[in-house]
């Protein structure tokens, strides 16, 4: 991405800064800031993984679900699904199911994530011919009915809908894809007692990473420390709003939180 912008002599950071200054907002770009800092895949993916992991941790703490004893099913094993699996595995969670575009692979004792990553192609498809014998294969759609504590849809829109939401056994759904739960399915699941954190909160890491850098609130040396602090504080506040005023409806609470932040900046 950085190469494309540089090849046409276009710097989107300069555009953002100019437009902010036109509105009377002064922005100082950190010294030695390069386009590659902003658009380097490893940085943006790391930021995304951080926000997803903190989302899971925050909800687990609130409902007293031990992350190290929890089980997770992930739909999608592309960039988002892979970083999600890696981060959760490092934090002690057990990934028991992963679904790609071919089907679902399951092991109730925990999938060997590093091994699966090594046999996954650039499209996020796991090579079935190289799967260990102890991994069971199921058709597409099975991920949603797995007896996991946490479901993480990380692939496509509307993957949880009116026709399959009754099959959900999980306590928590973390939306890592864009709009993966339909409104009717969400209502059914919330009434059932499932906690659902919306995508625009879960996926905020990459955008926050960008904002902290171009606003000068962090440098490349400090951005992940600041990002972790901001994400954790925001999630904690959202959860408190939800459980104190909105019957644990995290989407309503997220909307309230975002509106409060916007009003403070006006």
Secondary structure, DSSP 8 states (H G I E B T S, - for coil): -HHHHHHTT--HHHHHHHHHHHTT------TT--HHHHH-HHHHHHHHHHHHHHHHHHHHHHTT--GGG-EEEEE--SHHHHHHHHHHHHTT-EEEEEE-SS-EEE-TT---HHHHHHTB-TTS-B-GGG--TT-EEE-TTGGGGS--SEEEE-S-TT-B-TTTGGG---SEEE--SSS-B-HHHHHHHHHHT-EEE-HHHHTHHHHHHHHHHHTTS--TTTHHHHHHHHHHHHHHHHHHHHHHHSTT-HHHHHHHHHHHHHHHH-
